Every structure is written in structure tokens, then in C-alpha cells.
Amino acid sequence: MTASPLALFGGPPAIQTTLPLFNTIGDDDIAAVTDVMKTGVLSAYIGAPGAGFMGGPRVRALEAEAARYFGVKHAIAVNSWTSGLIAAVGAIGIEPGDEIITTPWTMAATATAILHFAGIPVFADIDPDTFNIDPESVRRLITPRTRAIMAVDIFGQSADMSALNAIAKDHGLKIISDTAQAPGAKVGDAYAGTLADIGGYSLNYHKHIHCGEGGILVTNDDRLAERMCLIRNHAEAVVRTDDSQALGNMLGFNFRMGEIEAAIAVGQIGKLAARVASRQAAADRLSTALRALPGLKTPFTPQGLTNVYYVYGMVLEPDALGVSRRRIVEALQAEAVPGLVVGYQNLHLLPMFRNRIAYGTGGFPWTSPYAGQDVRYGPGLCPVAEKLHSETFLGLNLCMNEFRPEDIDQVAAAFAKVWANMDALRTDAD
Ligand SMILES: *Cc1c(COP(=O)(O)O)cnc(C)c1O
């Protein structure tokens, strides 16, 4: 093999250009922001019963457009998707100590949202091919305290909603869908996020579309929608009845989105389809090139789903290659491959869970009389997620850079170069 020397060993890097940062903000967004600025009213919310309770005109326009686009009865704008997740957990009406089964292979806010209402996150393992929560693992973790499943549509494609909905039906559970990374992904004809009791999307800067910071909740349930609107805006000060049956968890927050963010976000929804199509084209082009490389699995999308590729998720076979992931990553980084994601998350291994120190240091909520005593965290709990994290997962962040076709070709060439030099990596003492 007459491959040019790896950049790791002093050769020229395969990628010589700096990829442009992805940017969805245009003159239309600037004009929309200017319009808001001219009104002087940057938020029209009032945390009291009355006309201002549901927010200003841009917030309501965003909600109408999001409900139309995603095909749901209610869309509710919030100031971040973390806020959205917290409102969702409060809205489904859990009691302290109730268990919600979720995945460790996600951003931390998925699990901390459960703790904010003194619920107990229970971590199921993930599917080795899709990286989404494994329904069989969920089934094994159900106890009399289980109230809900918090599914995550990780890296751009839906969790197995038909299996999860079947489990939820069997056991009377609610499902919340964290679709932060998969806006615009499809499950058959439906949008990911709309097949749960509550779902929703992040609008932070790092996601497909954004308004700086923000989030959108979606639901077809009137009662859940009402409860989320209350939690968003100081519920305790707003509800005026003493119907305590229906008013649990109405400890409110200020999760209100401002008019500037809403004015940007409404335009972003119109850009989502093109954005998704460009990520899919980039991913397909990359898969065509990388599929031929031995010891590397390109992303797997189950039948009937579409993937919007927030992260292009691959699995290495270091044993078959005879080279560790660490060494391969060093070689790819030296070739200037941008956006490598080495491992992801194992939330069940975080000190907060292993040491049970979410509130103070006394173990609350796990030590409260309401909580079960058999919830476990720590190594060995989720072997699939642990192995992917420490040894085999390698991703490419497709949402930070533009990745035009010529950029994808450069990335593919860098991988091909490293693979052509695998012998050199194998024999080099590392
Ligand atoms: C980004 C993200 C969140 C949090 O969204 P914010 O809008 O940043 O609060 C939650 N879950 C997942 C899976 C995410 O990727």
C-alpha cells in the first residue's frame, strides 16, 4: 500500500481547509428581531391570571406555527428544552419517589428533569445499533413505583415508540419524548416527538434550528398542555381553585420565552426541512464512502424511520482492527477531521447518581420514605452503553459545521487514509 504518511507521523493532514460554521440566521431573522425591538415590548408575559398569562404575540405565533408544522393540538414555547422537560415531568403528575425509566446515553438534563420533582431516574440500557433506549431493558426495570418512561430520540432518530407505547399501555405509564436532537425526523408519517404523551424540541444554538436558547413542548392532551402552561408561568400564583386533586406539582417556574427568541424561532421552523435534507445528504454521502472500511459500522436506521443526523454515530471494532479507539482518534484528529465525538454519556456513572447527592448531601430523594430502596447506579448497570462509551463509539457532529459535499469528501478521504495506514498504527508502540 503506497498511502501517504499519516499526519500523526509527520505527513500532511488530509484536510487542509477549515469548514465553515453552520449558520441558520439570515436577514429575515435580523428583520424579525428589529421589528420586536421597535415595539419596545421584549416580553408580554404576566405571571397572573388574565390576557398576559399566555405570553405575547410572537410567542403565540410560534406556538401556532409549531403546532401546525408538527401536527399536534398544542405546542408550548419555553425558554429552554431543559425547562420543557421539567414542565413535562411536573405535568404528568408524579409523586416524590416515583420512578421514571430513562436512558443513560443522553444529555444530563433528561435525567435531572426527573429529579426536579423528586422523581427517581432509573437507567435502562440502550440498543447497540441505534443507541436508543432498549425496550426489553425498560420492561425488566418496571416496579410498582414506575410512573413513566422518558425516551430520547438520540442523535437524530426516534426511539422504538411502538414497543415503548406497548409497554406503557401494559403498565399504565406515561411517555415523555426528549426529541431535542431529532426535530423533523419521521416515524412513518408522524414527526418524532409527537408519538408520546408529551414530546418536544430544543432551540439552543447547537441544535438543527435555534433561537439562541429555547424549547417547544408538543402534546395532543388538553389537560397536560394546561398544566405545562401553568408550570411555565408561576402556577402557584395563578390557579385560584382549591381543587387539590388536580393541582399537585403546581410549583411554578419562570420558563417563559421572550418575544425576540420567539420571533427568531418562528422563522427557524420554516428552515427545518431544508436543514434536515442537507444533513441527510451529508450523512448519505459519508456512509457511501465509509461503508467499505472494515471494522467500522456506519449509522443504522430502522425500517420506517428517518434520521436527521444530529450526530453521525458509528461503532468501531477495535479488536478486529487490532488498534484501540484512542489511537484511531489520534490519527483522525491529526488529519484534521472536525467534530469527532469520542464516546458519549453514561449518566448512571455520574457522581450525582453514584453518591446520591442531588439535593444536599443526605441522599434525598433516594433516602426519602417515598422512594424505593432497590434503584441502582454505577458500573455494570448498562453494559451496552458502557462499552460503547469507553471502547467503541465514534461519532461525527454534523450540526456544528456546514459539511458541503466537498467537505464530506475530505472527511471520507481522511478516514480512508487512516484505514490504509492501519498497519502503521498497529505496529507503532502507543
Ligand atoms: C440539548 C439537549 C437537551 C437540553 O436542551 P436545552 O435547550 O439546551 O435546555 C436535552 N436533551 C437532549 C437529548 C439534548 O440534546
The ligand as an SDF file (V2000), in Angstrom:
LIG
                    3D

 15 15  0  0  0  0  0  0  0  0999 V2000
  -29.8180   19.7740   24.0010 C   0  0  0  0  0  0  0  0  0  0  0  0
  -30.5000   18.6930   24.7340 C   0  0  0  0  0  0  0  0  0  0  0  0
  -31.2860   18.9390   25.8790 C   0  0  0  0  0  0  0  0  0  0  0  0
  -31.3890   20.2840   26.5280 C   0  0  0  0  0  0  0  0  0  0  0  0
  -31.8740   21.2780   25.6980 O   0  0  0  0  0  0  0  0  0  0  0  0
  -31.6170   22.8160   26.0770 P   0  0  0  0  0  0  0  0  0  0  0  0
  -32.4810   23.5600   25.1330 O   0  0  0  0  0  0  0  0  0  0  0  0
  -30.1620   23.0880   25.8980 O   0  0  0  0  0  0  0  0  0  0  0  0
  -32.0220   23.0110   27.5040 O   0  0  0  0  0  0  0  0  0  0  0  0
  -31.9570   17.8790   26.4530 C   0  0  0  0  0  0  0  0  0  0  0  0
  -31.8460   16.6340   25.9570 N   0  0  0  0  0  0  0  0  0  0  0  0
  -31.0810   16.3550   24.8980 C   0  0  0  0  0  0  0  0  0  0  0  0
  -31.0220   14.9430   24.3900 C   0  0  0  0  0  0  0  0  0  0  0  0
  -30.3600   17.3670   24.2590 C   0  0  0  0  0  0  0  0  0  0  0  0
  -29.5880   17.0740   23.2050 O   0  0  0  0  0  0  0  0  0  0  0  0
  1  2  1  0
  2  3  1  0
  2 14  2  0
  3  4  1  0
  3 10  2  0
  4  5  1  0
  5  6  1  0
  6  7  2  0
  6  8  1  0
  6  9  1  0
 10 11  1  0
 11 12  2  0
 12 13  1  0
 12 14  1  0
 14 15  1  0
M  END
$$$$
